[in-house]
Amino acid sequence: MFVSCILVIGYLIMNTIEVKTTKRNEFVDITSKVEKIVKDSKIKDGLCVVFCPHTTAALTINENADPSVQKDIISHLEELVPAGKGFSHSEGNSDAHIKASLLGSSLNVIIKDGNLALGTWQGIYFCEFDGSRQRQIYVKIIEM
């Protein structure tokens, strides 16, 4: 049986978040900035797409109540993919490319009743693996 579905997208909004990192490997909690974009959009139901246009940085959703979680993730990623391992990439940041690939460059979060539908302990993190740098994150709000 084939079921046809038509999705009507009523409104698109795109914003940019600027992030300045200070360490080579660092997680920056951007939840409040993304939430503000969602609130300012006045969209009640839809999708929030968060995209990182950098090959040595990533995004993740994880616990935001205990900062030791981010420290543990960074520490174990450094063990898994250590810098200076003798990679063939001439810029010396292959570890950053690999870490970014493992975590990924985009996230989708449902907007429900005008809020991000994150779990109680969830936050959105920009993950720097080749800092310090000035970075951008794109946020697109799609009304559905």
trRosetta pair geometry for C-beta under 8 A, 3 or more apart (Angstrom, degrees):
i j d omega theta_ij theta_ji phi_ij phi_ji
7 144 7.0 -37 -166 -137 99 107
8 144 7.6 130 78 -146 60 60
9 12 6.8 37 151 -57 119 95
9 142 5.7 -47 -146 -170 115 103
9 143 6.8 120 -168 70 63 64
9 144 6.4 -37 -110 -92 64 70
10 143 4.5 -61 65 96 96 117
10 144 7.3 166 13 -96 92 20
11 41 7.9 146 124 -179 126 106
11 43 6.6 -160 82 -96 127 110
11 46 7.8 -73 66 -94 93 151
11 141 7.7 -15 113 112 94 93
11 142 7.5 156 83 -156 58 37
11 143 3.8 37 46 15 97 130
12 140 6.6 -15 -166 -171 90 101
12 141 7.2 153 -157 80 40 58
12 142 5.8 -3 -106 -105 74 69
12 143 7.6 -119 -60 14 39 81
13 37 7.8 176 117 174 122 96
13 41 5.0 -165 40 -119 159 114
13 43 7.4 -146 14 -33 128 128
13 140 6.9 159 82 -156 49 52
13 141 4.3 -3 56 52 102 105
14 138 6.4 -14 -166 -170 102 100
14 139 7.0 153 -155 83 52 49
14 140 4.8 -17 -100 -100 80 80
14 141 7.7 -162 -73 19 35 68
15 37 4.8 -147 44 -131 155 128
15 138 7.4 151 81 -158 44 53
15 139 4.7 -17 64 63 93 100
15 140 7.8 177 22 -78 64 37
15 141 7.7 32 2 -10 104 101
16 136 5.4 -25 -166 -162 109 110
16 137 7.1 143 -160 72 57 46
16 138 5.9 -30 -101 -101 70 61
16 139 7.4 180 -85 19 20 80
17 30 5.9 88 147 -158 160 130
17 33 5.0 92 -125 142 130 140
17 34 7.3 -50 -53 -67 149 69
17 37 7.7 -89 -61 -43 105 136
17 126 8.0 -149 104 -57 127 138
17 136 7.0 140 73 -161 51 55
17 137 4.4 -15 58 59 104 101
17 138 7.9 -157 19 -71 77 16
17 139 6.3 59 -19 -17 105 116
18 134 7.0 -18 -168 -172 97 91
18 135 7.5 145 -161 81 49 49
18 136 6.1 -28 -101 -101 57 69
19 28 5.5 144 -156 87 128 160
19 30 6.8 -63 -81 -84 127 122
19 126 5.2 -95 -93 86 175 168
19 128 7.9 -153 128 -60 126 115
19 134 7.6 153 84 -161 48 45
19 135 4.6 -22 67 67 97 99
19 136 7.4 174 21 -86 81 19
19 137 6.4 46 -10 -12 119 107
20 132 7.5 25 172 -179 73 100
20 133 7.7 -150 -146 103 50 37
20 134 5.5 -18 -104 -106 76 68
20 135 7.6 174 -84 21 27 74
21 26 5.1 158 -156 62 110 136
21 28 6.5 -120 -95 -39 87 130
21 126 7.9 -132 -70 116 112 117
21 128 4.1 96 -120 -80 163 168
21 131 3.8 -93 113 -118 125 142
21 132 5.1 -159 102 -140 75 64
21 133 5.5 17 45 47 106 66
21 135 6.5 35 -11 -2 106 118
22 26 6.8 96 53 -70 64 167
22 131 6.6 30 61 150 13 135
22 132 4.9 5 -134 -111 24 126
23 26 4.1 122 60 -55 105 118
23 128 7.0 127 76 91 72 127
23 131 5.4 62 84 81 34 130
23 132 6.5 56 -10 -75 15 87
24 83 7.5 -21 157 -59 146 154
24 96 8.0 -111 178 -81 88 116
24 128 7.5 -173 152 128 24 100
24 129 7.2 8 156 -177 70 34
24 130 6.7 -11 -158 -129 72 19
24 131 5.2 -163 -109 57 21 74
24 132 7.5 -67 -65 -40 43 56
25 74 4.9 134 144 -158 119 114
25 77 7.3 177 -152 84 137 119
25 78 6.3 -89 -33 -69 174 110
25 99 7.8 -58 -119 150 108 173
25 128 6.6 175 -140 97 25 75
25 129 5.6 20 -107 -120 76 55
25 131 7.4 -163 -37 27 20 104
26 74 7.5 25 -87 -105 22 146
26 127 7.7 172 88 -154 44 43
26 128 4.4 3 55 54 87 115
26 131 5.8 -21 18 19 117 153
27 60 7.8 -55 -128 50 116 112
27 70 4.1 -123 47 -158 147 126
27 73 7.2 60 -50 71 141 125
27 74 6.6 -130 -22 -53 102 115
27 125 4.5 -13 -168 -170 103 132
27 126 7.2 148 -159 75 51 48
27 127 5.5 -15 -104 -104 75 70
27 128 7.6 -158 -73 22 27 76
28 125 6.5 138 65 -158 40 71
28 126 4.5 -16 60 59 100 101
28 127 8.0 -159 22 -70 71 28
28 128 6.9 52 -10 -14 105 108
29 32 7.4 54 130 4 98 90
29 64 5.9 97 -125 -133 129 117
29 123 5.2 -23 -140 158 104 139
29 124 7.3 105 -160 73 58 52
29 125 5.8 -41 -95 -98 49 76
30 33 4.8 -54 -171 44 77 117
30 34 5.8 77 129 -23 90 100
30 50 7.9 145 97 -153 132 142
30 124 5.3 -63 71 102 84 99
30 125 6.8 133 15 -123 85 22
30 126 5.1 66 -24 -20 128 101
30 137 6.5 24 -164 44 170 162
31 34 6.0 -63 -149 39 29 106
31 35 6.1 30 155 -20 67 109
31 64 6.4 -22 -18 -88 150 165
31 116 7.7 -134 -159 56 85 159
31 118 7.4 -29 -139 -21 118 172
31 123 4.3 -84 -46 -152 138 84
31 124 4.7 139 -83 31 68 83
32 35 5.5 -51 -142 38 32 115
32 36 6.4 39 155 -25 64 102
33 36 5.8 -49 -150 30 31 113
33 37 6.8 33 150 -18 61 102
34 37 5.7 -52 -154 33 36 113
34 38 6.5 36 149 -18 66 104
34 48 6.5 100 179 165 109 143
34 50 6.2 -32 -113 -87 134 129
34 109 7.6 75 152 39 140 148
34 116 6.7 54 119 -66 109 145
34 124 5.4 15 12 52 150 152
34 139 5.8 -177 -123 -116 82 144
35 38 5.6 -55 -151 37 34 112
35 39 6.2 33 153 -18 68 106
35 115 7.4 2 -141 -147 95 71
35 116 5.8 -91 -97 -2 79 120
36 39 5.7 -53 -144 38 32 110
36 40 6.0 30 157 -18 66 109
37 40 5.9 -56 -143 40 27 110
37 41 6.4 34 154 -29 61 106
37 48 7.6 120 95 -138 112 121
37 139 5.1 65 115 109 169 148
37 141 6.7 -168 141 -45 100 122
38 41 5.8 -55 -154 26 29 115
38 43 6.8 -87 -161 55 69 100
38 48 5.8 -47 -85 -83 112 137
38 111 5.8 -174 -149 -114 121 119
38 114 7.1 135 146 177 98 55
38 115 6.9 95 125 -133 139 27
38 116 5.8 -175 -13 -49 169 84
38 141 6.3 156 -108 -105 61 128
39 42 7.7 30 168 -67 38 46
39 114 6.8 63 -112 169 58 99
39 115 8.0 21 -76 -96 82 60
41 141 4.5 -70 -108 106 166 170
41 143 8.0 -166 155 -63 120 98
42 114 7.3 -29 -155 -124 36 110
43 46 4.7 -33 162 13 132 136
43 111 5.7 38 111 126 109 159
43 114 7.0 154 89 -113 46 61
43 141 5.4 178 8 165 151 123
43 143 4.7 -138 -132 -90 114 91
44 111 7.3 146 132 134 20 107
44 113 6.2 -15 -167 -133 83 25
44 114 4.9 -33 -117 -56 57 79
45 111 6.1 164 -146 98 24 88
45 112 6.4 28 -113 -116 76 44
45 113 7.5 30 -71 -45 78 34
45 143 7.2 76 79 -157 59 67
45 144 5.9 -87 123 70 89 79
46 110 7.9 167 94 -161 33 53
46 111 4.5 5 59 50 72 124
46 141 6.2 70 107 178 143 77
46 142 5.0 -176 -178 92 113 55
46 143 4.5 -76 -82 -112 135 31
46 144 4.7 141 -113 9 62 81
47 108 5.9 -19 -170 -164 110 100
47 109 7.4 143 -162 74 59 41
47 110 6.3 -41 -106 -111 65 46
47 111 6.4 -132 -64 7 14 93
47 141 7.6 162 84 -155 48 44
47 142 4.6 -7 57 57 93 108
47 144 6.4 53 -11 -17 91 125
48 108 7.2 146 77 -159 52 48
48 109 4.6 -20 63 64 105 92
48 110 7.7 -34 19 46 84 2
48 111 5.5 102 -28 -51 96 102
48 116 6.2 -49 24 -105 149 94
48 139 6.5 -13 -171 -167 94 96
48 140 7.5 157 -157 81 46 47
48 141 5.6 -14 -105 -104 73 71
48 142 7.8 -166 -75 22 28 74
49 106 6.6 -8 -174 -170 88 113
49 107 7.4 163 -155 84 45 50
49 108 5.6 -16 -102 -103 70 75
49 139 7.1 156 82 -156 54 45
49 140 4.5 -8 58 59 105 97
49 141 7.9 -160 23 -72 72 26
49 142 6.9 44 -9 -9 106 111
50 59 5.8 168 115 -154 112 162
50 106 6.5 160 85 -155 55 61
50 107 4.5 -2 55 55 105 97
50 108 7.8 -167 21 -76 73 29
50 109 7.1 29 -7 1 110 107
50 124 6.4 99 9 -166 175 141
50 137 6.3 1 -171 170 91 115
50 138 7.5 158 -156 85 42 52
50 139 5.4 -8 -105 -104 71 78
51 59 7.8 -113 -128 -10 17 147
51 105 6.4 28 -158 144 69 88
51 106 4.6 -9 -105 -104 72 99
51 137 7.0 156 77 -168 44 67
51 138 4.6 -17 62 63 99 100
51 139 7.7 -176 22 -76 72 34
51 140 7.4 22 0 1 113 103
52 57 5.4 -127 176 105 135 98
52 58 6.1 170 59 -136 159 20
52 59 5.1 178 -23 -32 123 102
52 100 7.9 -132 108 -155 137 110
52 105 4.8 -129 61 -157 90 72
52 106 6.9 -153 18 -70 73 53
52 126 6.9 142 -97 -134 124 87
52 135 7.7 -5 -149 174 95 124
52 137 5.6 -31 -93 -115 69 83
52 138 7.9 -168 -72 24 23 76
53 105 7.6 80 -82 -172 26 122
53 136 6.5 -8 41 82 109 100
53 138 6.5 57 -27 -7 109 113
54 57 4.1 31 87 34 126 107
54 100 7.4 -114 108 -135 80 150
54 105 7.9 178 55 -128 52 106
54 135 5.9 -57 -30 -137 152 109
54 136 7.9 139 -38 50 108 67
55 97 5.8 -2 149 -117 97 87
55 100 6.2 135 167 93 40 156
56 93 5.7 -16 -115 152 141 130
56 96 3.7 21 -153 139 103 122
56 97 5.8 -50 -94 -69 74 56
56 99 8.0 46 -162 61 61 97
56 100 5.5 -151 -146 -31 20 143
56 128 8.0 30 123 -162 85 56
56 129 5.3 -131 170 75 77 94
56 130 3.6 3 144 1 142 136
57 96 7.7 -13 -54 179 49 105
57 100 5.7 40 50 -109 12 121
57 126 6.7 1 175 179 120 88
57 127 6.1 158 -168 85 68 61
57 128 5.4 -21 -115 -108 104 49
57 129 6.2 -179 -92 20 47 82
57 130 7.0 -102 -53 31 78 93
57 133 7.9 -122 -54 66 131 137
57 135 5.9 43 -19 -129 175 149
58 99 6.9 -129 -6 128 132 76
58 100 4.4 178 -50 -140 100 63
58 101 7.9 -114 -84 -16 126 17
58 102 7.6 -57 -79 67 167 64
58 103 3.6 100 143 83 155 121
58 104 5.8 93 -157 61 110 37
58 105 6.2 -92 -127 -83 66 47
58 126 8.0 154 84 -164 40 47
58 127 4.3 -19 66 63 84 119
58 129 7.2 37 3 -13 96 119
59 103 6.9 172 59 138 33 111
59 104 6.6 -61 58 94 77 80
59 105 6.7 68 14 -167 99 23
59 106 6.5 44 44 -110 134 12
59 107 5.0 -113 123 -20 131 110
59 124 6.9 -11 -169 -173 103 90
59 125 6.8 155 -156 84 54 55
59 126 6.2 -31 -101 -106 73 49
59 127 6.5 -169 -82 10 19 95
59 137 7.3 105 -82 -133 121 124
60 73 7.8 -155 83 178 163 161
60 103 5.1 -74 -61 -164 110 116
60 104 7.4 112 -81 49 72 93
60 107 7.6 150 -117 -72 14 128
60 124 7.9 166 88 -153 37 50
60 125 5.2 -15 63 60 81 104
60 127 5.8 47 4 -36 104 130
61 107 6.1 122 -35 -138 104 143
61 109 7.5 134 -82 -83 141 111
61 118 7.0 -152 -155 -129 125 106
61 122 5.3 11 175 -166 103 112
61 123 7.1 175 -150 82 64 31
61 124 5.7 -30 -98 -98 77 61
61 125 7.3 163 -95 15 26 82
62 69 6.1 -167 145 137 119 129
62 70 7.2 142 89 -80 133 74
62 73 7.0 -11 -168 -49 177 153
62 122 7.0 173 107 -136 6 68
62 123 6.8 -31 70 57 53 76
62 125 6.3 -23 33 4 98 129
63 66 6.0 -3 134 41 127 84
63 69 4.5 89 66 12 116 174
63 121 4.8 -15 -130 149 80 111
63 122 7.0 -62 -94 -95 34 40
63 123 7.2 21 142 18 19 93
64 121 6.5 174 37 175 66 57
64 122 6.6 44 1 149 103 17
64 123 2.8 77 -57 -17 136 131
64 125 7.9 179 -87 -56 98 100
65 121 4.9 -58 -12 -139 117 96
66 69 5.3 96 87 -18 91 99
67 70 5.7 -45 -165 32 59 109
67 71 6.5 59 141 -17 75 104
68 71 5.2 -53 -148 41 44 117
68 72 6.0 50 152 -25 72 102
69 72 5.8 -54 -150 35 29 112
69 73 6.5 30 152 -19 64 104
70 73 5.7 -52 -148 34 33 111
70 74 6.4 31 155 -15 66 106
70 125 6.8 173 -110 -121 118 156
71 74 5.9 -56 -148 39 29 109
71 75 6.1 31 155 -21 65 111
72 75 5.6 -55 -143 38 29 114
72 76 6.2 19 162 -12 65 109
73 76 6.2 -63 -147 41 25 102
73 77 6.2 26 156 -18 64 109
74 77 5.8 -58 -145 38 29 110
74 78 6.3 31 155 -21 64 106
75 78 5.8 -57 -153 34 28 112
75 79 6.7 27 150 -17 63 104
76 79 5.4 -47 -147 35 39 113
76 80 6.1 40 153 -20 67 106
77 80 5.5 -54 -142 40 32 112
77 81 6.2 -27 174 37 69 98
77 99 5.1 72 177 -127 126 114
77 102 7.3 178 -129 72 108 147
77 129 7.8 -92 135 -110 139 117
78 81 7.2 -78 -128 68 20 61
78 82 6.1 53 173 -103 63 63
78 83 7.5 -32 -144 -8 86 86
78 95 8.0 45 -127 174 56 136
79 82 6.9 3 -134 -62 19 92
81 85 7.4 -90 -170 -21 54 146
81 95 4.7 151 143 -147 98 84
81 98 4.7 -164 -144 95 152 130
81 99 5.5 -159 69 -60 143 85
81 102 7.6 -163 -16 -17 143 142
82 85 5.1 121 77 -65 85 102
82 95 6.4 -81 115 -110 21 141
83 92 7.8 44 -170 167 96 82
83 93 7.9 -24 -130 -122 100 47
83 95 4.6 -111 -88 24 57 155
83 96 7.9 31 -97 -37 98 80
84 92 7.5 9 -84 -159 64 92
84 95 7.7 -23 4 -24 44 134
85 94 7.6 -97 48 79 103 118
85 95 6.6 120 2 -70 111 107
87 92 8.0 140 60 -128 107 32
87 94 3.4 -114 130 39 168 157
87 95 7.1 -159 -21 -40 143 67
88 94 7.5 86 47 -72 50 152
89 92 7.4 -143 102 -29 88 18
89 93 7.0 -77 112 59 131 55
89 94 4.1 147 33 -70 127 103
89 97 7.0 113 -38 12 173 144
91 94 7.8 138 65 -43 84 67
93 96 4.3 -24 175 27 95 121
93 97 6.5 104 121 -22 82 89
93 129 7.8 124 -174 121 100 90
93 130 4.8 42 -155 -116 136 122
94 97 5.4 -52 -151 35 42 113
94 98 6.3 39 153 -19 71 104
95 98 5.8 -56 -149 38 32 110
95 99 6.2 31 155 -18 67 107
95 129 7.1 -141 117 169 79 115
96 99 5.8 -53 -142 38 30 110
96 100 6.2 31 157 -18 64 108
96 129 3.7 156 -136 119 79 103
96 130 3.8 48 -141 -56 166 100
97 100 5.9 -58 -149 38 27 111
97 101 6.4 27 154 -20 63 108
98 101 5.7 -56 -149 36 31 112
98 102 6.5 34 152 -23 64 104
99 102 5.7 -52 -150 31 32 114
99 103 6.6 14 159 -5 65 107
99 127 7.5 -132 141 141 108 123
99 129 4.4 167 76 -116 133 155
100 103 6.3 -66 -148 45 30 98
100 104 8.0 -158 168 9 57 8
100 105 7.1 41 169 -73 98 84
100 127 7.3 171 -105 96 67 109
100 129 5.7 -136 -49 29 88 139
101 104 7.6 37 -171 -75 28 40
103 127 5.6 -5 98 53 170 158
104 107 7.6 113 107 -63 119 70
107 124 6.6 -168 73 -133 162 109
109 116 5.0 2 144 -152 135 100
109 117 6.5 175 174 47 82 72
109 118 6.5 -16 -150 -65 128 84
109 124 7.3 -75 -45 -76 146 127
110 116 7.6 115 77 -160 50 51
110 117 4.1 -17 80 32 99 132
111 114 6.9 5 176 -125 101 13
111 115 6.9 157 -155 74 67 25
111 116 6.4 -44 -102 -94 64 43
111 117 6.9 -165 -102 -15 12 92
111 141 7.1 44 -39 -148 153 95
112 115 6.3 -35 70 64 65 77
112 117 4.4 62 8 -72 116 114
116 124 8.0 -88 -171 -29 162 124
118 122 4.1 -142 -179 84 103 118
118 123 7.3 70 -180 -82 154 28
118 124 7.5 -110 -93 -39 141 88
119 122 4.3 90 52 -12 82 117
126 135 6.8 159 176 97 140 142
126 137 5.9 -112 -95 -60 123 138
128 131 4.3 31 159 -40 133 120
128 132 7.8 27 167 -118 151 43
128 133 6.9 178 -142 39 122 102
128 135 7.0 -150 -95 -23 103 150
130 133 6.7 27 100 -20 78 136
